Amino acid sequence: MTRILLLSDTHSYIDDKILKYAEAADEIWHAGDIGHLSVTDALKKVKPLRGVYGNIDDDKARLEFPLHNRFMCEGVDVWITHIGGYPGKYNQDIRAEINANPPKLFVCGHSHILKVQFDQKLNLLHMNPGAAGISGFHKVRTMLRFTIDGEKIGNLEVIEMGSK
């Protein structure tokens, strides 16, 4: 079983609350708009990190992280990208690929709106953890944590870290 902490849209912000939850995970996944790489450097000191760059990220982040990160976590095919859209309204840049070869778990950020939704048409779970940083229109900072056990995604929890 792998315990995952999923966050996005830190926009150069990291604090002890984020790091506390990171310590309890086996892996940390960042769905883009990292901001300054000091954020991911701090996370990598705690646990293994997988991530993607987002639309606000500079050339340094784009050299370190891919636009799309597709991998297997135990028995689950995972695809992380920053601007992914939602079931039925996927970003046009990924629409053909996600329809032709859907993952079991599709993760994106960008909207600053926490949303977890099952796409019945593509038989995949869509997750957007909202925004963990303090920049943007969101009112509450959020992350997700869950487990992957073989082919099963479970124990999903919303983490609210208070007002920004």
Backbone as numpy.savetxt, mean C-alpha at the origin, in Angstrom:
# Nx Ny Nz CAx CAy CAz Cx Cy Cz
2.61 -17.86 8.08 1.78 -16.68 8.08 2.66 -15.42 8.08
2.28 -14.46 7.24 3.01 -13.20 7.13 2.10 -12.06 7.56
2.57 -11.28 8.52 1.82 -10.10 8.99 2.28 -8.88 8.20
1.31 -8.20 7.56 1.60 -7.08 6.67 1.10 -5.78 7.28
1.93 -4.74 7.23 1.49 -3.38 7.50 1.48 -2.66 6.16
0.33 -2.12 5.77 0.16 -1.45 4.49 -0.12 0.03 4.73
0.72 0.88 4.11 0.53 2.30 4.22 0.79 2.98 2.89
0.39 4.23 2.79 0.57 4.99 1.56 0.54 6.47 1.90
0.96 7.26 0.95 0.83 8.72 1.02 1.36 9.30 2.33
2.61 8.97 2.63 3.26 9.55 3.80 3.74 10.97 3.53
4.01 11.29 2.28 4.41 12.66 1.91 5.50 13.21 2.84
6.56 12.43 3.02 7.75 12.78 3.83 7.52 12.73 5.33
6.40 12.18 5.78 6.09 12.17 7.22 6.20 10.76 7.79
6.91 10.65 8.89 7.00 9.39 9.64 7.02 9.76 11.11
6.38 8.95 11.94 6.39 9.21 13.37 6.45 7.90 14.14
6.48 8.02 15.45 6.59 6.83 16.31 5.37 5.93 16.21
4.19 6.48 15.91 2.99 5.64 15.76 3.16 4.68 14.59
3.62 5.20 13.46 3.84 4.35 12.29 4.88 3.29 12.62
5.97 3.71 13.22 7.07 2.78 13.52 6.65 1.71 14.53
5.78 2.06 15.47 5.28 1.08 16.44 4.53 -0.05 15.74
3.66 0.32 14.81 2.93 -0.70 14.05 3.87 -1.47 13.12
4.86 -0.80 12.58 5.83 -1.47 11.71 6.57 -2.58 12.46
6.91 -2.33 13.70 7.64 -3.32 14.49 6.84 -4.60 14.69
5.51 -4.50 14.69 4.66 -5.67 14.90 4.40 -6.46 13.62
4.87 -5.96 12.48 4.65 -6.61 11.19 5.83 -7.50 10.82
5.61 -8.38 9.86 6.70 -9.14 9.26 7.23 -8.42 8.03
6.33 -7.75 7.30 6.69 -6.97 6.11 5.90 -5.67 6.13
6.49 -4.63 5.54 5.82 -3.35 5.38 5.69 -3.11 3.88
4.49 -2.70 3.46 4.25 -2.36 2.06 3.84 -0.90 1.99
4.49 -0.14 1.09 4.19 1.29 0.91 3.69 1.49 -0.51
2.47 2.04 -0.63 1.83 2.19 -1.94 2.04 3.58 -2.55
3.18 4.18 -2.31 3.58 5.37 -3.05 3.26 6.71 -2.40
3.78 7.75 -3.04 3.84 9.10 -2.48 4.57 9.05 -1.14
5.78 8.54 -1.24 6.68 8.40 -0.10 7.12 9.77 0.39
7.50 10.62 -0.56 8.10 11.90 -0.20 9.59 11.68 -0.02
10.15 12.22 1.03 11.58 12.07 1.28 11.91 10.63 1.63
13.00 10.12 1.08 13.38 8.72 1.31 13.76 8.42 2.76
13.86 9.43 3.61 14.08 9.17 5.03 12.93 8.34 5.62
11.73 8.47 5.02 10.58 7.67 5.46 10.85 6.18 5.23
11.20 5.82 4.01 11.42 4.40 3.71 12.71 3.90 4.35
13.70 4.77 4.51 14.92 4.37 5.21 14.59 3.98 6.65
13.74 4.76 7.32 13.34 4.44 8.71 12.56 3.14 8.76
11.65 2.93 7.79 10.86 1.70 7.77 11.74 0.48 7.52
12.72 0.61 6.61 13.60 -0.53 6.29 14.47 -0.93 7.47
14.72 -0.01 8.39 15.49 -0.34 9.59 14.70 -1.24 10.53
13.37 -1.21 10.39 12.49 -1.96 11.28 12.17 -3.34 10.72
11.70 -3.40 9.47 11.30 -4.66 8.84 11.50 -4.58 7.33
11.46 -5.71 6.61 11.57 -5.67 5.15 10.45 -4.82 4.55
10.82 -4.07 3.51 9.90 -3.12 2.89 9.76 -3.41 1.40
8.53 -3.39 0.94 8.23 -3.42 -0.49 7.46 -2.15 -0.78
7.70 -1.55 -1.94 6.98 -0.32 -2.24 7.00 0.04 -3.70
6.34 1.15 -3.98 6.30 1.75 -5.31 6.44 3.25 -5.15
6.82 3.91 -6.22 6.83 5.37 -6.15 5.48 5.92 -6.58
5.20 7.13 -6.13 3.96 7.80 -6.48 4.20 9.05 -7.29
3.14 9.76 -7.60 3.24 10.91 -8.48 4.00 12.08 -7.87
4.14 12.17 -6.55 4.91 13.27 -5.95 6.37 12.90 -5.72
6.71 11.65 -5.96 8.06 11.19 -5.64 9.08 11.62 -6.68
10.28 11.96 -6.19 11.34 12.49 -7.05 12.14 11.37 -7.72
13.16 11.79 -8.45 13.98 10.83 -9.19 14.70 9.85 -8.28
15.04 10.24 -7.06 15.71 9.32 -6.14 14.77 8.17 -5.76
13.52 8.50 -5.44 12.54 7.46 -5.11 12.27 6.59 -6.32
12.24 7.20 -7.50 11.95 6.44 -8.72 13.10 5.50 -9.10
14.30 5.81 -8.64 15.42 4.89 -8.84 15.37 3.73 -7.85
14.84 3.98 -6.68 14.81 2.94 -5.64 13.58 2.04 -5.71
12.45 2.60 -6.14 11.20 1.85 -6.16 10.60 1.84 -7.57
9.91 0.77 -7.94 9.28 0.70 -9.26 7.92 1.41 -9.27
7.38 1.62 -10.47 6.02 2.14 -10.62 5.00 1.06 -10.24
5.27 -0.17 -10.62 4.44 -1.32 -10.30 5.32 -2.36 -9.61
4.79 -2.98 -8.59 5.52 -4.03 -7.89 4.58 -5.24 -7.80
4.89 -6.24 -8.59 4.07 -7.46 -8.60 4.93 -8.60 -8.08
4.41 -9.32 -7.11 5.19 -10.37 -6.45 4.24 -11.36 -5.80
4.81 -12.47 -5.35 4.06 -13.46 -4.59 4.40 -13.29 -3.11
3.39 -13.26 -2.28 3.57 -13.33 -0.83 2.87 -14.60 -0.39
3.66 -15.56 0.01 3.16 -16.91 0.26 2.43 -17.36 -1.00
1.14 -17.69 -0.93 0.42 -18.15 -2.11 -0.45 -17.09 -2.76
-0.19 -15.81 -2.45 -1.03 -14.72 -2.95 -0.25 -13.88 -3.96
-0.83 -13.73 -5.16 -0.30 -12.86 -6.20 -0.70 -11.43 -5.85
0.29 -10.56 -5.62 0.06 -9.19 -5.17 0.55 -8.22 -6.24
-0.21 -7.17 -6.47 0.20 -6.09 -7.37 0.00 -4.78 -6.61
1.09 -4.04 -6.43 1.03 -2.72 -5.80 1.39 -1.67 -6.85
0.59 -0.62 -6.93 0.89 0.54 -7.75 0.29 1.75 -7.04
0.70 2.94 -7.40 0.19 4.11 -6.68 -1.18 4.55 -7.19
-1.28 4.82 -8.47 -2.55 5.30 -9.05 -3.20 4.12 -9.76
-4.08 3.42 -9.06 -4.67 2.21 -9.61 -6.14 2.28 -9.91
-6.85 3.21 -9.28 -8.29 3.25 -9.44 -8.99 2.25 -8.54
-10.22 1.92 -8.90 -11.06 1.04 -8.09 -11.76 0.03 -8.97
-12.30 -1.05 -8.38 -13.03 -2.03 -9.18 -14.08 -1.35 -10.07
-14.02 -1.72 -11.34 -14.91 -1.13 -12.34 -14.42 0.20 -12.88
-13.44 0.80 -12.21 -12.91 2.10 -12.62 -11.38 2.11 -12.47
-10.74 1.06 -12.96 -9.28 1.00 -12.86 -8.65 2.04 -13.77
-7.47 2.51 -13.38 -6.72 3.47 -14.16 -6.51 2.91 -15.57
-6.69 3.75 -16.56 -6.57 3.29 -17.96 -5.19 2.73 -18.28
-4.15 3.15 -17.56 -2.80 2.66 -17.81 -2.61 1.20 -17.41
-3.47 0.71 -16.51 -3.33 -0.68 -16.05 -4.53 -1.54 -16.41
-5.56 -0.94 -16.94 -6.83 -1.63 -17.16 -6.68 -2.91 -17.99
-5.97 -2.85 -19.10 -5.82 -4.03 -19.96 -5.09 -5.15 -19.22
-4.02 -4.81 -18.51 -3.24 -5.83 -17.80 -4.01 -6.44 -16.64
-4.72 -5.63 -15.88 -5.45 -6.18 -14.72 -6.61 -7.06 -15.19
-7.22 -6.71 -16.33 -8.29 -7.55 -16.87 -7.75 -8.86 -17.44
-6.58 -8.79 -18.08 -5.99 -9.97 -18.70 -5.35 -10.91 -17.68
-4.77 -10.32 -16.63 -4.01 -11.11 -15.67 -4.21 -10.55 -14.26
-5.40 -10.70 -13.70 -5.66 -10.09 -12.40 -4.88 -10.77 -11.27
-4.37 -9.97 -10.33 -3.76 -10.56 -9.14 -4.85 -11.00 -8.18
-4.48 -11.62 -7.09 -5.46 -11.94 -6.04 -5.66 -10.73 -5.12
-4.58 -9.92 -4.96 -4.63 -8.73 -4.12 -4.07 -7.56 -4.91
-4.89 -6.53 -5.08 -4.48 -5.32 -5.79 -4.46 -4.17 -4.80
-3.31 -3.50 -4.69 -3.10 -2.44 -3.71 -2.73 -1.16 -4.43
-3.37 -0.06 -4.03 -2.97 1.24 -4.54 -3.15 2.28 -3.44
-2.69 3.48 -3.72 -2.83 4.61 -2.81 -3.46 5.77 -3.56
-2.86 6.94 -3.45 -3.15 8.15 -4.22 -4.38 8.91 -3.75
-5.50 8.28 -3.50 -6.75 9.01 -3.23 -6.83 9.58 -1.82
-6.01 9.08 -0.90 -6.06 9.42 0.53 -7.37 8.94 1.16
-8.09 8.05 0.47 -9.35 7.52 0.97 -9.18 6.02 1.22
-9.32 5.61 2.47 -9.21 4.19 2.81 -10.40 3.45 2.21
-10.10 2.41 1.48 -11.17 1.60 0.88 -10.67 0.18 0.68
-11.48 -0.78 1.10 -11.22 -2.19 0.85 -12.48 -2.72 0.17
-12.29 -3.31 -1.00 -13.45 -3.73 -1.79 -13.10 -4.99 -2.57
-14.03 -5.93 -2.62 -13.83 -7.14 -3.41 -14.37 -6.90 -4.81
-13.56 -7.17 -5.80 -13.96 -7.06 -7.20 -14.45 -8.44 -7.64
-15.76 -8.58 -7.72 -16.34 -9.89 -8.07 -16.05 -10.26 -9.51
-16.00 -9.27 -10.38 -15.75 -9.55 -11.80 -14.36 -10.17 -12.00
-13.35 -9.62 -11.33 -11.98 -10.10 -11.51 -11.54 -11.04 -10.38
-12.41 -11.27 -9.40 -12.11 -12.16 -8.29 -10.82 -11.74 -7.57
-10.74 -10.44 -7.24 -9.57 -9.94 -6.52 -10.01 -9.04 -5.39
-9.14 -8.90 -4.40 -9.37 -7.99 -3.29 -8.59 -6.71 -3.56
-9.28 -5.59 -3.50 -8.67 -4.28 -3.72 -8.51 -3.60 -2.36
-7.30 -3.06 -2.10 -7.05 -2.34 -0.85 -6.38 -1.00 -1.15
-6.89 0.04 -0.50 -6.24 1.34 -0.47 -6.20 1.73 1.00
-4.99 1.91 1.58 -4.90 2.15 3.01 -5.17 3.59 3.44
-5.56 4.47 2.51 -5.73 5.87 2.87 -4.37 6.54 2.95
-4.25 7.54 3.81 -3.00 8.30 3.91 -2.46 8.25 5.34
-1.18 7.92 5.47 -0.53 7.86 6.78 0.16 9.18 7.13
0.30 10.06 6.15 0.98 11.33 6.38 0.05 12.43 6.82
0.59 13.64 6.88 -0.19 14.78 7.35 -0.51 15.77 6.24
-0.08 15.49 5.01 -0.38 16.37 3.87 -1.55 15.81 3.09
-2.48 16.69 2.72 -3.62 16.27 1.92 -4.92 16.62 2.60
-6.02 16.29 1.95 -7.34 16.68 2.43 -7.93 15.75 3.47
-7.36 14.55 3.64 -7.91 13.60 4.60 -7.89 14.19 6.02
-8.82 13.74 6.83 -8.92 14.26 8.20 -8.23 13.33 9.21
-8.28 12.01 8.94 -7.71 11.02 9.85 -6.63 10.24 9.12
-5.49 10.05 9.76 -4.39 9.26 9.20 -4.73 7.78 9.38
-4.56 6.99 8.30 -4.94 5.59 8.35 -3.89 4.68 7.71
-3.90 3.44 8.13 -3.12 2.35 7.55 -3.97 1.09 7.67
-3.52 0.01 7.05 -4.16 -1.30 7.18 -3.13 -2.31 7.64
-3.59 -3.29 8.37 -2.75 -4.45 8.65 -3.60 -5.69 8.48
-2.93 -6.75 8.03 -3.62 -8.00 7.73 -2.58 -9.11 7.67
-3.08 -10.32 7.51 -2.17 -11.46 7.39 -2.40 -12.16 6.06
-1.35 -12.79 5.60 -1.43 -13.71 4.48 -0.93 -15.05 4.99
-1.79 -16.04 4.89 -1.48 -17.38 5.37 -1.74 -18.35 4.23
-0.68 -18.73 3.54 -0.84 -19.56 2.34 -1.51 -18.74 1.26
-2.72 -19.15 0.87 -3.48 -18.42 -0.15 -4.57 -17.55 0.47
-4.60 -17.46 1.79 -5.69 -16.78 2.50 -5.25 -15.41 3.02
-6.04 -14.39 2.71 -5.86 -13.05 3.23 -6.85 -12.90 4.38
-6.38 -12.53 5.57 -7.28 -12.47 6.71 -6.86 -11.46 7.75
-7.61 -11.45 8.83 -7.33 -10.61 10.00 -7.13 -9.14 9.65
-7.94 -8.64 8.73 -7.80 -7.26 8.27 -8.23 -6.29 9.37
-7.37 -5.31 9.63 -7.65 -4.27 10.62 -7.38 -2.90 10.02
-8.27 -1.96 10.31 -8.05 -0.55 9.97 -7.35 0.08 11.16
-6.27 0.78 10.89 -5.54 1.50 11.95 -5.79 2.99 11.72
-6.42 3.61 12.70 -6.61 5.05 12.68 -5.61 5.67 13.65
-4.81 6.61 13.14 -3.76 7.22 13.96 -4.11 8.64 14.38
-5.37 8.95 14.38 -5.80 10.25 14.85 -5.79 11.31 13.75
-6.19 12.49 14.12 -6.24 13.61 13.18 -4.84 14.00 12.76
-4.77 14.51 11.55 -3.47 14.97 11.08 -3.24 16.33 11.64
